[in-house]
């Protein structure tokens, strides 16, 4: 369970009177589930799914420049995602290789976008209605790889995101 409160927010720009923002209070339930299966001595399968909430930061809600082009968006919605993963992991002594397929469905995604025609360039955070992402990640880590005392760790991820509704 998660809860979020915002209160006492206001913004002052130059000599203008402060602008007060409404109080907000929201709560969510974010279930998660993970299952694992040790398929053999050296490899395992894992599946997981869950919901995640990311509320906008103070900067995202109230960002802006001090000039006449003040950009604020105190009405940003929290980003809500359902994420699922299926992983296979193989172990060889001190080395591990993992391959993960993932899918994420996000509503009200928080994206920072440049506002066309502004000088200097001004960015504004906005909600994107629906985004879907599929991907594949491979990761490797190991110690004493080829040379005693040499540890390696790295990953490579491919992600394909589509904006389904904006």
C-alpha positions as CSV (number, residue, x, y, z in Angstrom):
1,X,0.0,0.0,0.0
2,X,1.2,3.5,-0.8
3,X,0.1,6.9,0.2
4,X,1.0,10.4,-1.1
5,X,0.2,13.8,0.3
6,X,1.0,17.3,-1.0
7,X,0.2,20.4,1.0
8,X,1.3,24.0,1.5
9,X,2.5,24.3,-2.1
10,X,3.0,27.8,-3.6
11,X,5.1,29.5,-6.1
12,X,6.4,33.0,-6.3
13,X,7.8,34.5,-9.5
14,X,9.4,37.9,-9.4
15,X,7.2,40.6,-7.9
16,X,4.0,38.7,-8.6
17,X,1.8,37.5,-5.7
18,X,2.4,33.9,-4.6
19,X,0.2,31.3,-6.3
20,X,-1.1,28.6,-3.9
21,X,-1.7,25.1,-5.1
22,X,-4.5,22.8,-3.8
23,X,-3.7,20.1,-1.3
24,X,-3.7,16.5,-2.8
25,X,-3.9,13.1,-1.1
26,X,-4.0,9.8,-2.9
27,X,-3.4,6.1,-2.0
28,X,-2.9,3.0,-4.0
29,X,-2.5,-0.8,-3.7
30,X,0.5,-2.2,-5.5
31,X,0.5,-6.0,-5.4
32,X,3.6,-8.0,-6.5
33,X,4.1,-11.7,-7.1
34,X,7.2,-13.7,-8.0
35,X,7.7,-17.4,-8.5
36,X,11.0,-19.2,-9.0
37,X,12.0,-22.7,-10.0
38,X,15.4,-24.3,-9.6
39,X,15.3,-26.3,-12.8
40,X,18.7,-27.9,-12.2
41,X,21.9,-27.4,-10.3
42,X,23.2,-24.7,-12.6
43,X,20.1,-22.9,-13.9
44,X,16.8,-21.5,-12.7
45,X,13.6,-19.9,-14.1
46,X,11.9,-16.9,-12.5
47,X,8.6,-15.2,-13.3
48,X,7.3,-12.0,-11.7
49,X,4.6,-9.4,-12.1
50,X,3.6,-6.4,-10.1
51,X,2.1,-2.9,-10.1
52,X,4.2,0.1,-9.5
53,X,3.3,3.8,-8.9
54,X,5.6,6.7,-9.4
55,X,4.3,10.0,-8.2
56,X,5.6,13.2,-9.7
57,X,8.4,14.9,-7.9
58,X,8.2,18.4,-6.6
59,X,10.3,19.6,-9.5
60,X,8.0,17.9,-12.0
61,X,4.9,19.4,-10.4
62,X,6.2,22.9,-10.0
63,X,9.2,23.4,-12.3
64,X,9.5,26.6,-14.2
65,X,11.8,29.4,-15.0
66,X,11.8,32.8,-13.3
67,X,10.8,34.8,-16.4
68,X,7.4,35.3,-18.0
69,X,7.3,31.7,-19.4
70,X,6.7,29.9,-16.1
71,X,5.9,26.2,-16.7
72,X,4.1,24.5,-13.8
73,X,1.8,21.5,-13.8
74,X,0.5,20.9,-10.3
75,X,-2.2,18.5,-11.9
76,X,0.2,15.8,-13.1
77,X,-1.1,12.4,-12.4
78,X,1.0,9.6,-10.9
79,X,2.5,7.1,-13.4
80,X,1.0,3.6,-13.0
81,X,2.6,0.5,-14.4
82,X,2.0,-3.2,-14.5
83,X,5.3,-5.0,-15.2
84,X,5.9,-8.7,-15.9
85,X,9.2,-10.5,-16.4
86,X,10.3,-14.0,-17.3
87,X,14.0,-14.8,-16.6
88,X,16.4,-17.7,-17.1
89,X,19.6,-17.7,-15.1
90,X,22.6,-20.0,-15.6
91,X,25.5,-20.4,-13.1
92,X,29.0,-21.7,-13.9
93,X,31.1,-21.5,-10.8
94,X,31.6,-17.8,-10.1
95,X,29.9,-16.7,-13.3
96,X,26.2,-16.0,-13.9
97,X,24.3,-15.3,-17.1
98,X,20.7,-14.0,-17.0
99,X,18.3,-13.5,-19.9
100,X,15.0,-11.6,-19.1
101,X,12.0,-11.0,-21.3
102,X,9.8,-8.1,-20.0
103,X,6.6,-6.3,-20.7
104,X,5.3,-3.1,-19.1
105,X,1.9,-1.4,-19.6
106,X,1.9,2.2,-18.2
107,X,-0.8,4.7,-17.9
108,X,-0.2,8.4,-17.3
109,X,3.5,8.0,-18.0
110,X,5.6,11.0,-16.9
111,X,7.7,12.4,-19.8
112,X,9.7,15.5,-20.1
113,X,9.3,17.3,-23.4
114,X,10.8,20.4,-24.9
115,X,8.3,23.2,-25.7
116,X,8.8,24.1,-29.3
117,X,9.8,27.7,-30.1
118,X,11.1,28.6,-26.6
119,X,14.4,30.4,-26.2
120,X,16.1,29.2,-24.1
121,X,14.5,25.8,-24.5
122,X,12.0,25.1,-21.7
123,X,11.1,21.5,-20.8
124,X,7.7,20.6,-19.4
125,X,6.7,17.3,-17.8
126,X,3.5,15.9,-19.1
127,X,1.4,12.7,-18.7
128,X,1.2,10.3,-21.7
129,X,-2.0,8.3,-21.6
130,X,-0.8,4.8,-22.4
131,X,2.6,3.4,-23.2
132,X,3.5,-0.3,-23.8
133,X,7.1,-1.6,-23.7
134,X,8.4,-5.0,-24.6
135,X,12.1,-5.9,-24.2
136,X,14.9,-8.3,-23.7
137,X,17.8,-7.9,-21.2
138,X,20.9,-10.0,-20.9
139,X,23.3,-9.6,-18.0
140,X,26.6,-11.3,-17.0
141,X,28.7,-11.1,-13.9
142,X,31.6,-13.2,-12.8
143,X,34.8,-13.1,-10.8
144,X,38.2,-14.3,-11.7
145,X,37.3,-14.1,-15.4
146,X,40.4,-15.0,-17.4
147,X,42.7,-13.3,-15.0
148,X,42.9,-13.9,-11.2
149,X,41.3,-10.9,-9.5
150,X,39.5,-9.7,-12.6
151,X,35.7,-9.3,-12.1
152,X,33.4,-8.5,-15.0
153,X,29.8,-7.2,-14.9
154,X,27.7,-5.9,-17.7
155,X,24.3,-5.9,-19.3
156,X,22.6,-5.2,-22.6
157,X,19.0,-4.2,-23.0
158,X,16.7,-3.9,-26.0
159,X,13.4,-2.1,-25.3
160,X,10.6,-1.3,-27.8
161,X,8.2,1.3,-26.5
162,X,5.0,2.4,-28.2
163,X,2.8,5.3,-27.3
164,X,-0.7,3.8,-27.7
165,X,-2.7,6.9,-26.7
166,X,-1.7,10.5,-26.0
